[in-house]
Amino acid sequence: MARLLYFASLREKVNSEQEQLELPQDVIRVDQLKGLLARRGGSWGEAFTASSALLVSVNQQMANDQSSIQNTDEIAFFPPVTGG
Amino acid sequence: MYISVQTEDFDVAEVSRQLCARRSDIGAIVTFSGLVRDRSEAQNLLALELEHYPGMTEKALEAIAASAFDQWEIDDLAIIHRVGRLERSANIVLVVVISAHRKQAFEACEFLMDYLKTQAPFWKKEITREGESWVDAKASDQQASERWEI
């Protein structure tokens, strides 16, 4: 099971902080996972469109759409950061 | 190196003093503190709510600090970032860099803040009398970070 986390405005939009998800065998990259989440429709579809400016981290390291993922990973999605 | 993500306030002088304790090779201390600023036209900001990604935040700050040590001749540094609800004019962030000479410390401090603003997973939400809204990332912060070409 992969652990998925959502932060800030994205967390509020999809109304979810985190979930455990069994990644299908054909989901091995971040962009494929985004497609899977977008197909949930509604606010998920809006949040995970290809054009959205979401950032992603895999196991707490910044990643991108081409990054590999597997079922033991912690994968987080969030908007551009605004600290400091 | 001292890195902390905390709800509590910090004391700039105390952090600087602790970094320099028991050493006589330090000629420069550069500090940057960021405060909660009311940037709304209506001047109606009550507070900021700072969210972060526990676990990754600390790792990201450590990586940014390591990068500063690689590039500048600095002797030590501290990064403190507050989270949770922060009232108007409260401290948000502190970066302290100490070194033998000022130029290295100035540059490293600026680099640390530029990178922190675009690489560390913190998010600000503004709370006003009228409601709440997430702060958008600024292109100027991205440009400031990219100019270091690292």
Boltz contact constraints between the chains, C-beta under 6 A:
constraints:
  - contact:
      token1: [A, 7]
      token2: [B, 53]
      max_distance: 6.0
  - contact:
      token1: [A, 8]
      token2: [B, 51]
      max_distance: 6.0
  - contact:
      token1: [A, 8]
      token2: [B, 123]
      max_distance: 6.0
  - contact:
      token1: [A, 9]
      token2: [B, 134]
      max_distance: 6.0
  - contact:
      token1: [A, 57]
      token2: [B, 56]
      max_distance: 6.0
  - contact:
      token1: [A, 60]
      token2: [B, 55]
      max_distance: 6.0
  - contact:
      token1: [A, 60]
      token2: [B, 56]
      max_distance: 6.0
  - contact:
      token1: [A, 60]
      token2: [B, 59]
      max_distance: 6.0
  - contact:
      token1: [A, 80]
      token2: [B, 137]
      max_distance: 6.0
  - contact:
      token1: [A, 81]
      token2: [B, 121]
      max_distance: 6.0
  - contact:
      token1: [A, 81]
      token2: [B, 122]
      max_distance: 6.0
  - contact:
      token1: [A, 82]
      token2: [B, 123]
      max_distance: 6.0
  - contact:
      token1: [A, 82]
      token2: [B, 124]
      max_distance: 6.0
  - contact:
      token1: [A, 82]
      token2: [B, 135]
      max_distance: 6.0
  - contact:
      token1: [A, 82]
      token2: [B, 137]
      max_distance: 6.0
  - contact:
      token1: [A, 83]
      token2: [B, 120]
      max_distance: 6.0
  - contact:
      token1: [A, 83]
      token2: [B, 122]
      max_distance: 6.0
  - contact:
      token1: [A, 84]
      token2: [B, 34]
      max_distance: 6.0
  - contact:
      token1: [A, 84]
      token2: [B, 93]
      max_distance: 6.0
  - contact:
      token1: [A, 84]
      token2: [B, 116]
      max_distance: 6.0
  - contact:
      token1: [A, 84]
      token2: [B, 117]
      max_distance: 6.0
